[in-house]
């Protein structure tokens, strides 16, 4: 069923559930059952059309295999490298791709873009390569463009992403230690030229010390920037 707006629900850490204007459900990095910040009613989604995975770390790959088996989404999008591992775990409808490529899944266009981070998968106690970490630029039917950065440090080509793809909204990590912190996330906002940012990957664990207040302080010079610091389970409607 079609809805009137794009709805972005933060499920804690870096997990998001997105309802498109056409009523499709996208999950990004579905770390849910092991996520202490995820609300109980978000831990076991029943209806999923697309899963997007940015990299292989357990707090992002999360419940992908179990959710895919249970809900049979139209597409599970990951790097080509990770798609081979997921295929070995029985995941179907895989869309393995690489940076610079764009695919049409459900009712959105998904471009895979660069991220600066590592990617490994813990598989039965063994650490195996997970390809590279990535982000996504997602274009919705209403023309809105969302940049889901995944885990990343600040990097210069965020300016290229901003100039070339012109995202409207960014899902940016701010926790520091494993990703960029609030100061670098503010610089990312400047480079991307986004109008709205939803901070994530903070507060879940004690090492992730960045805060939305620190982001606000670092970004106070950016005219018109909306910082949507929602609580896990809350939704931003666009």
N, CA, C and O of each residue as an XYZ file, in Angstrom:
952
protein
N       0.853     -1.199      0.000
C       0.000      0.000      0.000
C       0.887      1.246      0.000
O       1.843      1.342      0.768
N       0.557      2.179     -0.859
C       1.362      3.390     -0.957
C       1.192      4.239      0.305
O       0.140      4.233      0.944
N       2.252      4.965      0.642
C       2.210      5.877      1.769
C       2.493      7.281      1.253
O       2.927      7.457      0.114
N       2.244      8.282      2.097
C       2.367      9.665      1.655
C       3.796     10.184      1.695
O       4.108     11.181      1.044
N       4.671      9.522      2.451
C       6.004     10.073      2.632
C       7.022      8.957      2.793
O       6.679      7.788      2.969
N       8.264      9.350      2.729
C       9.372      8.463      3.042
C       9.528      8.430      4.557
O       9.625      9.478      5.195
N       9.553      7.231      5.135
C       9.643      7.085      6.587
C      10.915      6.325      6.933
O      11.110      5.194      6.489
N      11.785      6.955      7.731
C      13.072      6.379      8.117
C      13.049      6.134      9.615
O      13.000      7.081     10.399
N      13.083      4.879     10.016
C      13.037      4.517     11.430
C      14.398      4.008     11.867
O      14.935      3.064     11.287
N      14.953      4.638     12.894
C      16.231      4.186     13.456
C      15.953      3.060     14.440
O      15.146      3.204     15.359
N      16.631      1.939     14.233
C      16.476      0.773     15.104
C      17.636      0.636     16.082
O      17.836     -0.428     16.668
N      18.391      1.699     16.257
C      19.548      1.670     17.146
C      20.802      1.266     16.404
O      20.749      0.530     15.420
N      21.945      1.763     16.894
C      23.248      1.518     16.300
C      23.235      2.017     14.843
O      23.013      3.206     14.617
N      23.464      1.153     13.865
C      23.447      1.596     12.468
C      22.334      0.931     11.676
O      22.367      0.926     10.446
N      21.347      0.369     12.366
C      20.247     -0.337     11.714
C      19.087      0.621     11.447
O      18.683      1.386     12.323
N      18.562      0.565     10.228
C      17.439      1.403      9.843
C      16.406      0.579      9.096
O      16.741     -0.327      8.332
N      15.144      0.910      9.331
C      14.040      0.394      8.529
C      13.430      1.576      7.794
O      13.097      2.591      8.407
N      13.285      1.445      6.490
C      12.785      2.540      5.664
C      11.554      2.073      4.909
O      11.569      1.035      4.248
N      10.492      2.851      5.018
C       9.299      2.612      4.215
C       9.289      3.618      3.083
O       9.276      4.827      3.318
N       9.294      3.120      1.850
C       9.361      3.992      0.687
C       7.998      4.633      0.434
O       6.991      4.176      0.974
N       7.958      5.695     -0.388
C       6.663      6.284     -0.742
C       5.711      5.293     -1.403
O       4.497      5.496     -1.390
N       6.255      4.219     -1.981
C       5.430      3.188     -2.587
C       5.061      2.055     -1.654
O       4.427      1.086     -2.070
N       5.458      2.171     -0.376
C       5.058      1.184      0.606
C       5.989     -0.002      0.765
O       5.648     -0.950      1.473
N       7.147      0.019      0.133
C       8.119     -1.060      0.284
C       8.938     -0.841      1.565
O       9.093      0.287      2.034
N       9.455     -1.941      2.114
C      10.266     -1.871      3.334
C      11.697     -2.264      3.026
O      11.964     -3.349      2.510
N      12.624     -1.353      3.354
C      14.057     -1.594      3.212
C      14.672     -1.683      4.597
O      14.337     -0.898      5.484
N      15.573     -2.640      4.781
C      16.376     -2.711      5.995
C      17.828     -2.442      5.630
O      18.353     -3.008      4.670
N      18.472     -1.576      6.400
C      19.898     -1.315      6.227
C      20.636     -1.836      7.453
O      20.310     -1.472      8.582
N      21.630     -2.688      7.229
C      22.476     -3.242      8.291
C      21.653     -3.739      9.485
O      21.702     -3.146     10.563
N      20.899     -4.827      9.293
C      19.921     -5.260     10.303
C      20.521     -6.011     11.503
O      20.272     -7.200     11.702
N      21.305     -5.288     12.283
C      21.804     -5.777     13.571
C      20.692     -5.523     14.584
O      20.566     -4.417     15.111
N      19.890     -6.547     14.854
C      18.662     -6.352     15.625
C      18.638     -7.176     16.905
O      18.557     -6.605     17.993
N      18.705     -8.505     16.807
C      18.528     -9.330     18.011
C      19.654     -9.141     19.013
O      19.418     -9.245     20.216
N      20.858     -8.870     18.560
C      21.974     -8.656     19.473
C      22.229     -7.209     19.794
O      23.201     -6.880     20.473
N      21.363     -6.340     19.311
C      21.529     -4.898     19.444
C      20.832     -4.415     20.715
O      19.602     -4.421     20.768
N      21.579     -3.999     21.740
C      20.929     -3.584     22.986
C      20.088     -2.333     22.856
O      19.270     -2.047     23.730
N      20.273     -1.576     21.775
C      19.504     -0.343     21.578
C      18.239     -0.561     20.762
O      17.384      0.323     20.700
N      18.108     -1.731     20.133
C      16.957     -1.968     19.267
C      15.701     -2.235     20.096
O      15.729     -3.094     20.978
N      14.612     -1.530     19.843
C      13.369     -1.804     20.569
C      12.891     -3.236     20.322
O      13.128     -3.795     19.252
N      12.236     -3.812     21.288
C      11.778     -5.200     21.162
C      10.887     -5.406     19.951
O      10.960     -6.446     19.297
N      10.037     -4.415     19.644
C       9.126     -4.593     18.516
C       9.802     -4.416     17.168
O       9.159     -4.559     16.128
N      11.098     -4.106     17.175
C      11.835     -4.000     15.921
C      12.776     -5.149     15.659
O      13.427     -5.190     14.615
N      12.863     -6.088     16.588
C      13.874     -7.137     16.504
C      13.535     -8.257     15.509
O      14.425     -8.992     15.080
N      12.254     -8.388     15.143
C      11.850     -9.496     14.284
C      10.873     -9.010     13.220
O       9.683     -9.315     13.297
N      11.352     -8.258     12.226
C      10.449     -7.732     11.198
C       9.796     -8.852     10.393
O      10.420     -9.865     10.078
N       8.520     -8.638     10.071
C       7.754     -9.682      9.377
C       7.734     -9.508      7.867
O       7.613    -10.490      7.135
N       7.851     -8.288      7.397
C       7.668     -8.001      5.977
C       8.814     -7.130      5.499
O       8.856     -5.938      5.802
N       9.739     -7.711      4.757
C      10.926     -6.993      4.291
C      11.053     -7.200      2.784
O      11.005     -8.331      2.301
N      11.213     -6.110      2.052
C      11.348     -6.199      0.599
C      12.797     -6.170      0.132
O      13.144     -6.830     -0.848
N      13.651     -5.406      0.828
C      15.058     -5.272      0.437
C      15.911     -5.180      1.692
O      15.549     -4.495      2.649
N      17.045     -5.871      1.685
C      18.068     -5.724      2.717
C      19.327     -5.179      2.059
O      19.778     -5.698      1.038
N      19.893     -4.124      2.651
C      21.157     -3.565      2.185
C      22.197     -3.763      3.278
O      21.974     -3.387      4.428
N      23.325     -4.349      2.923
C      24.405     -4.607      3.877
C      25.629     -3.803      3.461
O      26.059     -3.868      2.309
N      26.193     -3.041      4.405
C      27.354     -2.210      4.068
C      28.683     -2.935      4.237
O      29.630     -2.669      3.497
N      28.766     -3.859      5.212
C      30.009     -4.613      5.398
C      29.764     -5.779      6.348
O      28.658     -5.974      6.852
N      30.838     -6.558      6.582
C      30.674     -7.846      7.226
C      30.741     -7.878      8.736
O      30.519     -8.938      9.321
N      31.033     -6.781      9.393
C      31.127     -6.812     10.849
C      29.785     -7.195     11.462
O      28.728     -6.844     10.938
N      29.839     -7.911     12.565
C      28.634     -8.499     13.151
C      27.590     -7.466     13.527
O      26.395     -7.761     13.518
N      28.032     -6.243     13.862
C      27.072     -5.208     14.241
C      26.458     -4.508     13.033
O      25.798     -3.480     13.180
N      26.673     -5.063     11.834
C      26.058     -4.544     10.612
C      25.434     -5.681      9.797
O      24.279     -5.595      9.380
N      26.199     -6.732      9.580
C      25.645     -7.923      8.926
C      24.504     -8.489      9.764
O      23.470     -8.900      9.238
N      24.714     -8.500     11.069
C      23.652     -8.780     12.021
C      22.812    -10.005     11.701
O      23.330    -11.114     11.580
N      21.499     -9.790     11.565
C      20.520    -10.865     11.379
C      20.162    -11.083      9.916
O      19.108    -11.648      9.620
N      21.012    -10.650      9.000
C      20.697    -10.728      7.578
C      20.286    -12.131      7.155
O      19.269    -12.302      6.483
N      21.054    -13.122      7.536
C      20.781    -14.498      7.087
C      19.424    -14.961      7.613
O      18.624    -15.502      6.850
N      19.154    -14.758      8.893
C      17.894    -15.211      9.486
C      16.698    -14.451      8.915
O      15.667    -15.054      8.617
N      16.828    -13.147      8.763
C      15.716    -12.354      8.231
C      15.427    -12.732      6.785
O      14.267    -12.846      6.391
N      16.482    -12.927      5.991
C      16.291    -13.313      4.592
C      15.589    -14.659      4.478
O      14.725    -14.842      3.621
N      15.962    -15.609      5.350
C      15.324    -16.927      5.313
C      13.852    -16.843      5.688
O      13.024    -17.565      5.133
N      13.530    -15.977      6.613
C      12.167    -15.907      7.141
C      11.236    -15.064      6.279
O      10.064    -15.404      6.122
N      11.746    -13.961      5.714
C      10.873    -13.026      5.003
C      10.996    -13.099      3.482
O      10.145    -12.568      2.768
N      12.046    -13.751      2.982
C      12.261    -13.901      1.540
C      12.123    -12.576      0.793
O      11.231    -12.426     -0.042
N      13.000    -11.613      1.088
C      12.923    -10.309      0.421
C      13.171    -10.414     -1.077
O      13.747    -11.385     -1.566
N      12.722     -9.388     -1.789
C      12.943     -9.337     -3.233
C      14.427     -9.288     -3.570
O      14.850     -9.823     -4.595
N      15.216     -8.652     -2.717
C      16.639     -8.495     -3.000
C      17.417     -8.328     -1.703
O      16.971     -7.658     -0.772
N      18.591     -8.954     -1.664
C      19.576     -8.739     -0.611
C      20.817     -8.199     -1.299
O      21.487     -8.914     -2.044
N      21.120     -6.932     -1.044
C      22.182     -6.233     -1.758
C      23.432     -6.176     -0.898
O      23.373     -5.801      0.273
N      24.564     -6.548     -1.481
C      25.853     -6.515     -0.797
C      26.939     -6.474     -1.853
O      26.656     -6.581     -3.047
N      28.182     -6.318     -1.418
C      29.279     -6.429     -2.381
C      29.284     -7.826     -2.989
O      28.789     -8.778     -2.385
N      29.844     -7.937     -4.180
C      29.934     -9.251     -4.818
C      30.653    -10.243     -3.911
O      30.257    -11.405     -3.824
N      31.714     -9.786     -3.232
C      32.471    -10.667     -2.340
C      31.575    -11.231     -1.237
O      31.570    -12.436     -0.983
N      30.824    -10.352     -0.590
C      29.974    -10.807      0.501
C      28.814    -11.660      0.004
O      28.342    -12.549      0.713
N      28.357    -11.389     -1.212
C      27.228    -12.161     -1.729
C      27.583    -13.643     -1.859
O      26.716    -14.501     -1.695
N      28.855    -13.952     -2.152
C      29.250    -15.359     -2.240
C      29.139    -16.041     -0.875
O      28.693    -17.183     -0.769
N      29.557    -15.313      0.168
C      29.441    -15.871      1.524
C      27.974    -16.043      1.900
O      27.592    -17.072      2.457
N      27.153    -15.042      1.600
C      25.729    -15.133      1.911
C      25.055    -16.268      1.149
O      24.184    -16.955      1.683
N      25.459    -16.455     -0.086
C      24.905    -17.568     -0.867
C      25.211    -18.902     -0.203
O      24.373    -19.803     -0.189
N      26.424    -19.025      0.353
C      26.798    -20.243      1.055
C      25.997    -20.477      2.322
O      25.946    -21.598      2.828
N      25.366    -19.418      2.842
C      24.512    -19.531      4.023
C      23.041    -19.722      3.648
O      22.168    -19.720      4.516
N      22.776    -19.886      2.348
C      21.418    -20.167      1.907
C      20.577    -18.959      1.568
O      19.377    -19.094      1.331
N      21.178    -17.771      1.537
C      20.422    -16.563      1.229
C      20.123    -16.526     -0.272
O      21.009    -16.740     -1.099
N      18.865    -16.253     -0.605
C      18.460    -16.151     -1.995
C      18.248    -14.713     -2.424
O      18.374    -13.783     -1.627
N      17.923    -14.546     -3.705
C      17.644    -13.229     -4.294
C      18.761    -12.235     -4.027
O      18.518    -11.063     -3.739
N      19.979    -12.723     -4.127
C      21.143    -11.870     -3.881
C      21.412    -10.957     -5.059
O      21.278    -11.356     -6.216
N      21.792     -9.726     -4.752
C      22.275     -8.788     -5.755
C      23.674     -8.394     -5.332
O      23.858     -7.474     -4.536
N      24.659     -9.098     -5.869
C      26.051     -8.769     -5.597
C      26.515     -7.706     -6.569
O      26.341     -7.847     -7.780
N      27.102     -6.644     -6.049
C      27.513     -5.545     -6.922
C      28.818     -4.954     -6.407
O      29.439     -5.504     -5.497
N      29.229     -3.845     -6.984
C      30.457     -3.201     -6.542
C      30.323     -1.691     -6.675
O      29.365     -1.179     -7.252
N      31.302     -1.002     -6.130
C      31.275      0.457     -6.059
C      31.129      1.067     -7.454
O      31.779      0.641     -8.410
N      30.266      2.066     -7.543
C      30.020      2.744     -8.809
C      28.828      2.190     -9.559
O      28.310      2.840    -10.468
N      28.381      0.990     -9.189
C      27.243      0.389     -9.858
C      25.925      0.848     -9.260
O      25.855      1.225     -8.090
N      24.884      0.811    -10.076
C      23.530      1.132     -9.631
C      22.608     -0.015    -10.017
O      22.691     -0.536    -11.129
N      21.729     -0.409     -9.100
C      20.757     -1.457     -9.383
C      19.371     -0.950     -9.013
O      19.210     -0.108     -8.130
N      18.384     -1.481     -9.707
C      16.985     -1.201     -9.388
C      16.443     -2.375     -8.586
O      16.392     -3.500     -9.084
N      16.036     -2.118     -7.340
C      15.468     -3.155     -6.494
C      14.184     -2.609     -5.876
O      14.141     -1.463     -5.428
N      13.125     -3.447     -5.853
C      11.814     -2.972     -5.406
C      11.488     -1.690     -6.173
O      11.448     -1.706     -7.403
N      11.255     -0.584     -5.469
C      10.909      0.663     -6.162
C      11.951      1.752     -5.947
O      11.626      2.939     -5.970
N      13.217      1.347     -5.736
C      14.290      2.319     -5.515
C      15.488      1.998     -6.411
O      15.672      0.865     -6.855
N      16.287      3.024     -6.658
C      17.579      2.850     -7.324
C      18.665      2.937     -6.258
O      18.698      3.882     -5.470
N      19.546      1.953     -6.239
C      20.585      1.866     -5.221
C      21.953      1.924     -5.885
O      22.299      1.063     -6.695
N      22.726      2.947     -5.535
C      24.113      3.043     -6.002
C      25.039      2.707     -4.854
O      24.842      3.181     -3.735
N      26.042      1.899     -5.119
C      27.045      1.546     -4.126
C      28.223      2.507     -4.241
O      28.778      2.694     -5.324
N      28.597      3.114     -3.119
C      29.676      4.098     -3.112
C      30.731      3.717     -2.080
O      30.562      2.770     -1.313
N      31.796      4.461     -2.080
C      32.965      4.155     -1.254
C      32.698      4.411      0.236
O      31.886      5.263      0.599
N      33.390      3.666      1.074
C      33.479      3.938      2.505
C      34.901      3.611      2.948
O      35.571      2.784      2.330
N      35.359      4.254      4.013
C      36.702      4.005      4.547
C      36.570      3.239      5.861
O      36.370      3.832      6.921
N      36.684      1.927      5.777
C      36.487      1.071      6.939
C      36.939     -0.331      6.553
O      37.119     -0.631      5.372
N      37.122     -1.184      7.549
C      37.471     -2.574      7.261
C      36.201     -3.418      7.141
O      35.101     -2.941      7.419
N      36.365     -4.666      6.729
C      35.208     -5.560      6.621
C      35.670     -7.002      6.726
O      36.354     -7.512      5.839
N      35.295     -7.649      7.806
C      35.538     -9.079      7.971
C      34.277     -9.709      8.543
O      33.429     -9.023      9.113
N      34.166    -11.019      8.386
C      33.003    -11.762      8.861
C      33.463    -12.816      9.852
O      34.386    -13.578      9.563
N      32.833    -12.866     11.011
C      33.101    -13.927     11.971
C      32.209    -15.114     11.624
O      30.989    -15.046     11.768
N      32.823    -16.192     11.170
C      32.083    -17.350     10.673
C      32.491    -18.591     11.455
O      33.565    -19.152     11.238
N      31.618    -19.012     12.367
C      31.899    -20.200     13.193
C      33.251    -20.100     13.896
O      34.021    -21.060     13.936
N      33.520    -18.921     14.447
C      34.737    -18.712     15.215
C      35.953    -18.340     14.398
O      37.014    -18.066     14.961
N      35.823    -18.324     13.080
C      36.934    -17.949     12.204
C      36.639    -16.612     11.543
O      35.510    -16.345     11.131
N      37.656    -15.785     11.448
C      37.507    -14.477     10.814
C      37.829    -14.622      9.329
O      38.947    -14.994      8.971
N      36.860    -14.333      8.467
C      37.051    -14.487      7.030
C      36.888    -13.139      6.341
O      36.180    -12.270      6.850
N      37.537    -12.946      5.182
C      37.420    -11.666      4.479
C      35.972    -11.385      4.069
O      35.234    -12.289      3.677
N      35.588    -10.118      4.168
C      34.223     -9.737      3.800
C      34.162     -8.745      2.659
O      33.164     -8.042      2.500
N      35.236     -8.677      1.847
C      35.264     -7.651      0.816
C      35.501     -6.290      1.438
O      35.991     -6.201      2.564
N      35.167     -5.248      0.735
C      35.345     -3.891      1.247
C      34.060     -3.360      1.880
O      32.967     -3.855      1.606
N      34.210     -2.363      2.715
C      33.051     -1.647      3.248
C      32.547     -0.658      2.207
O      33.319     -0.125      1.410
N      31.234     -0.420      2.229
C      30.641      0.476      1.245
C      29.552      1.319      1.903
O      29.147      1.069      3.038
N      29.098      2.303      1.173
C      27.895      3.051      1.498
C      26.940      2.951      0.329
O      27.253      2.326     -0.684
N      25.770      3.567      0.465
C      24.769      3.542     -0.601
C      24.153      4.917     -0.779
O      23.942      5.642      0.193
N      23.868      5.272     -2.013
C      23.004      6.410     -2.327
C      21.724      5.821     -2.903
O      21.737      5.176     -3.952
N      20.616      6.053     -2.199
C      19.338      5.449     -2.555
C      18.419      6.550     -3.080
O      18.195      7.557     -2.409
N      17.893      6.345     -4.284
C      16.983      7.315     -4.889
C      15.570      6.745     -4.878
O      15.322      5.655     -5.393
N      14.656      7.494     -4.289
C      13.276      7.047     -4.140
C      12.399      7.622     -5.255
O      12.804      8.535     -5.975
N      11.195      7.070     -5.382
C      10.308      7.451     -6.476
C       9.929      8.929     -6.432
O       9.610      9.518     -7.464
N       9.962      9.530     -5.242
C       9.638     10.960     -5.124
C      10.839     11.859     -5.405
O      10.752     13.079     -5.267
N      11.975     11.245     -5.804
C      13.174     12.008     -6.137
C      14.125     12.235     -4.985
O      15.243     12.704     -5.195
N      13.708     11.913     -3.762
C      14.572     12.116     -2.601
C      15.756     11.154     -2.662
O      15.614      9.983     -3.014
N      16.922     11.681     -2.310
C      18.135     10.856     -2.306
C      18.701     10.771     -0.892
O      18.901     11.778     -0.211
N      18.946      9.551     -0.486
C      19.448      9.257      0.853
C      20.840      8.657      0.749
O      21.059      7.695      0.013
N      21.781      9.233      1.491
C      23.135      8.688      1.556
C      23.293      7.934      2.863
O      23.321      8.534      3.938
N      23.398      6.612      2.765
C      23.661      5.762      3.926
C      25.148      5.460      3.918
O      25.619      4.650      3.119
N      25.887      6.111      4.808
C      27.350      6.072      4.742
C      27.939      4.754      5.207
O      29.077      4.435      4.864
N      27.173      3.964      5.998
C      27.780      2.804      6.629
C      28.815      3.258      7.640
O      28.834      4.423      8.039
N      29.667      2.352      8.050
C      30.784      2.723      8.924
C      31.874      3.344      8.069
O      32.304      2.751      7.080
N      32.320      4.524      8.440
C      33.351      5.157      7.633
C      34.076      6.235      8.420
O      33.538      6.818      9.362
N      35.311      6.482      8.009
C      36.026      7.695      8.381
C      35.633      8.787      7.388
O      35.052      8.508      6.339
N      35.953     10.009      7.727
C      35.817     11.105      6.775
C      36.794     10.874      5.629
O      37.951     10.520      5.856
N      36.329     11.076      4.394
C      37.251     10.961      3.255
C      36.889     12.015      2.219
O      35.741     12.447      2.119
N      37.896     12.418      1.452
C      37.754     13.567      0.571
C      36.682     13.420     -0.487
O      36.065     14.411     -0.878
N      36.446     12.204     -0.961
C      35.490     12.017     -2.033
C      34.035     12.082     -1.565
O      33.119     11.894     -2.366
N      33.815     12.347     -0.275
C      32.452     12.708      0.120
C      32.012     13.964     -0.624
O      30.830     14.132     -0.925
N      32.959     14.837     -0.918
C      32.631     16.039     -1.695
C      32.188     15.651     -3.105
O      31.305     16.291     -3.677
N      32.792     14.615     -3.659
C      32.399     14.128     -4.982
C      31.004     13.507     -4.929
O      30.189     13.720     -5.827
N      30.736     12.740     -3.875
C      29.392     12.173     -3.711
C      28.356     13.293     -3.647
O      27.287     13.208     -4.252
N      28.697     14.346     -2.896
C      27.786     15.470     -2.797
C      27.579     16.179     -4.119
O      26.451     16.518     -4.478
N      28.665     16.404     -4.847
C      28.570     17.145     -6.105
C      27.915     16.320     -7.209
O      27.132     16.834     -8.008
N      28.251     15.027     -7.239
C      27.783     14.177     -8.335
C      26.363     13.655     -8.110
O      25.569     13.606     -9.049
N      26.035     13.263     -6.872
C      24.758     12.584     -6.629
C      23.770     13.414     -5.818
O      22.588     13.077     -5.756
N      24.238     14.494     -5.196
C      23.385     15.460     -4.518
C      22.379     14.816     -3.554
O      21.172     14.991     -3.719
N      22.859     14.080     -2.560
C      21.927     13.513     -1.582
C      21.249     14.606     -0.771
O      21.837     15.653     -0.501
N      20.009     14.348     -0.388
C      19.246     15.282      0.434
C      19.451     15.019      1.922
O      19.554     15.950      2.720
N      19.509     13.734      2.284
C      19.583     13.312      3.681
C      20.749     12.345      3.841
O      21.015     11.535      2.953
N      21.444     12.429      4.975
C      22.542     11.514      5.250
C      22.316     10.731      6.533
O      21.891     11.292      7.543
N      22.598      9.452      6.495
C      22.698      8.620      7.694
C      24.182      8.485      7.997
O      24.889      7.730      7.331
N      24.657      9.220      9.008
C      26.095      9.333      9.245
C      26.468      8.835     10.635
O      25.804      9.174     11.614
N      27.537      8.023     10.730
C      28.015      7.603     12.049
C      28.708      8.757     12.751
O      29.387      9.564     12.117
N      28.530      8.830     14.077
C      29.164      9.913     14.842
C      29.871      9.393     16.096
O      30.378     10.193     16.882
N      29.919      8.078     16.302
C      30.351      7.521     17.576
C      31.809      7.679     17.918
O      32.183      7.620     19.089
N      32.670      7.886     16.877
C      34.114      7.953     17.083
C      34.651      6.547     17.376
O      33.880      5.588     17.412
N      35.933      6.421     17.581
C      36.674      5.191     17.893
C      36.733      4.250     16.690
O      37.823      3.964     16.194
N      35.582      3.762     16.210
C      35.562      2.863     15.054
C      35.153      3.584     13.766
O      35.350      3.053     12.673
N      34.593      4.776     13.886
C      34.155      5.564     12.735
C      34.504      7.024     13.003
O      35.137      7.346     14.009
N      34.093      7.888     12.108
C      34.282      9.308     12.365
C      33.442      9.738     13.567
O      32.393      9.162     13.857
N      33.936     10.765     14.254
C      33.225     11.339     15.383
C      32.432     12.560     14.957
O      32.332     12.838     13.762
N      31.870     13.291     15.895
C      31.008     14.431     15.565
C      31.684     15.520     14.737
O      31.061     16.066     13.827
N      32.945     15.852     15.029
C      33.610     16.918     14.273
C      33.751     16.541     12.804
O      33.466     17.346     11.917
N      34.192     15.309     12.555
C      34.342     14.873     11.166
C      32.986     14.651     10.497
O      32.851     14.859      9.291
N      31.993     14.235     11.260
C      30.652     14.085     10.684
C      30.110     15.450     10.256
O      29.430     15.551      9.235
N      30.407     16.504     11.034
C      29.993     17.846     10.631
C      30.676     18.252      9.326
O      30.053     18.848      8.447
N      31.956     17.926      9.211
C      32.662     18.235      7.958
C      32.067     17.428      6.801
O      31.972     17.924      5.678
N      31.667     16.182      7.080
C      31.011     15.379      6.047
C      29.730     16.075      5.572
O      29.446     16.091      4.374
N      28.967     16.642      6.487
C      27.755     17.364      6.104
C      28.075     18.523      5.174
O      27.358     18.769      4.205
N      29.160     19.236      5.477
C      29.569     20.354      4.613
C      29.947     19.848      3.219
O      29.547     20.425      2.207
N      30.716     18.770      3.182
C      31.196     18.245      1.907
C      30.059     17.674      1.066
O      30.052     17.808     -0.158
N      29.104     17.040      1.727
C      27.994     16.409      1.023
C      26.934     17.418      0.584
O      26.220     17.194     -0.393
N      26.839     18.531      1.315
C      25.821     19.519      1.007
C      24.409     19.065      1.347
O      23.444     19.543      0.752
N      24.280     18.150      2.295
C      22.966     17.622      2.652
C      22.164     18.631      3.464
O      22.719     19.507      4.126
N      20.851     18.486      3.397
C      19.960     19.377      4.144
C      19.576     18.785      5.496
O      19.115     19.490      6.394
N      19.779     17.471      5.619
C      19.301     16.776      6.825
C      20.263     15.634      7.140
O      20.740     14.946      6.238
N      20.545     15.438      8.439
C      21.390     14.324      8.853
C      20.718     13.595     10.003
O      20.191     14.212     10.929
N      20.746     12.267      9.929
C      20.280     11.422     11.022
C      21.520     10.718     11.577
O      22.039      9.801     10.940
N      22.002     11.131     12.754
C      23.217     10.513     13.303
C      22.939      9.099     13.803
O      21.841      8.786     14.264
N      23.960      8.258     13.698
C      23.818      6.869     14.143
C      25.182      6.353     14.611
O      26.163      7.096     14.642
N      25.224      5.080     14.970
C      26.450      4.407     15.414
C      27.081      5.161     16.581
O      28.276      5.457     16.576
N      26.255      5.464     17.581
C      26.752      6.106     18.794
C      25.943      5.593     19.982
O      24.777      5.222     19.841
N      26.571      5.577     21.140
C      25.868      5.270     22.372
C      25.544      3.810     22.626
O      25.176      3.451     23.744
N      25.671      2.962     21.620
C      25.307      1.548     21.791
C      26.231      0.864     22.778
O      25.789      0.102     23.638
N      27.514      1.142     22.648
C      28.547      0.559     23.497
C      29.401      1.684     24.066
O      29.422      2.786     23.517
N      30.105      1.415     25.160
C      30.764      2.498     25.896
C      31.867      3.186     25.102
O      32.192      4.339     25.385
N      32.453      2.509     24.114
C      33.519      3.131     23.335
C      32.989      4.186     22.363
O      33.754      5.025     21.887
N      31.701      4.152     22.068
C      31.126      5.050     21.070
C      30.641      6.321     21.769
O      29.473      6.442     22.138
N      31.562      7.254     21.937
C      31.334      8.399     22.828
C      30.756      9.629     22.141
O      30.334     10.560     22.826
N      30.724      9.667     20.816
C      30.167     10.824     20.124
C      28.694     11.004     20.440
O      27.991     10.031     20.712
N      28.225     12.244     20.406
C      26.835     12.545     20.749
C      26.230     13.505     19.732
O      26.958     14.243     19.068
N      24.901     13.502     19.604
C      24.249     14.498     18.749
C      24.527     15.932     19.190
O      24.643     16.819     18.344
N      24.635     16.177     20.489
C      24.938     17.529     20.954
C      26.298     17.991     20.450
O      26.467     19.146     20.060
N      27.266     17.080     20.460
C      28.590     17.430     19.935
C      28.522     17.685     18.435
O      29.217     18.561     17.921
N      27.690     16.927     17.735
C      27.505     17.182     16.301
C      26.869     18.550     16.079
O      27.289     19.293     15.192
N      25.864     18.884     16.877
C      25.232     20.196     16.740
C      26.242     21.327     16.941
O      26.238     22.315     16.206
N      27.100     21.168     17.941
C      28.104     22.205     18.214
C      29.080     22.333     17.054
O      29.467     23.439     16.677
N      29.476     21.192     16.489
C      30.457     21.220     15.400
C      29.851     21.713     14.096
O      30.568     22.204     13.224
N      28.523     21.583     13.956
C      27.866     21.930     12.690
C      27.061     23.214     12.780
O      26.252     23.492     11.895
N      27.265     24.006     13.834
C      26.420     25.177     14.050
C      26.573     26.236     12.961
O      25.716     27.107     12.814
N      27.665     26.161     12.199
C      27.876     27.132     11.125
C      27.186     26.744      9.827
O      27.198     27.527      8.877
N      26.585     25.559      9.756
C      25.994     25.081      8.501
C      24.546     25.557      8.429
O      23.675     25.022      9.115
N      24.300     26.544      7.611
C      22.966     27.134      7.512
C      21.958     26.117      6.991
O      22.191     25.452      5.981
N      20.835     26.010      7.696
C      19.736     25.189      7.218
C      19.856     23.709      7.470
O      18.957     22.953      7.099
N      20.943     23.263      8.093
C      21.100     21.828      8.340
C      20.166     21.391      9.460
O      20.166     21.973     10.545
N      19.383     20.375      9.191
C      18.492     19.788     10.194
C      19.144     18.526     10.758
O      19.430     17.588     10.014
N      19.378     18.503     12.059
C      19.956     17.333     12.718
C      18.823     16.597     13.425
O      18.269     17.078     14.413
N      18.495     15.435     12.905
C      17.376     14.641     13.418
C      17.919     13.585     14.379
O      18.207     12.458     13.977
N      18.053     13.956     15.628
C      18.591     13.048     16.651
C      17.423     12.304     17.290
O      16.930     12.690     18.350
N      16.993     11.245     16.639
C      15.849     10.475     17.126
C      16.309      9.390     18.100
O      17.488      9.038     18.143
N      15.377      8.877     18.866
C      15.633      7.746     19.738
C      15.371      6.455     18.970
O      14.589      6.452     18.019
N      16.014      5.359     19.369
C      15.732      4.075     18.697
C      14.235      3.778     18.701
O      13.569      3.849     19.734
N      13.728      3.443     17.519
C      12.305      3.184     17.347
C      11.538      4.370     16.819
O      10.400      4.216     16.375
N      12.137      5.569     16.855
C      11.457      6.757     16.349
C      11.681      6.910     14.839
O      12.649      6.391     14.281
N      10.778      7.623     14.208
C      10.740      7.723     12.754
C      10.853      9.171     12.305
O      10.243     10.070     12.884
N      11.648      9.374     11.261
C      11.719     10.664     10.573
C      10.931     10.532      9.281
O      11.198      9.638      8.478
N       9.968     11.412      9.075
C       9.151     11.387      7.847
C       9.535     12.547      6.953
O       9.672     13.684      7.405
N       9.706     12.244      5.681
C      10.179     13.218      4.712
C       9.191     13.299      3.557
O       9.399     14.068      2.619
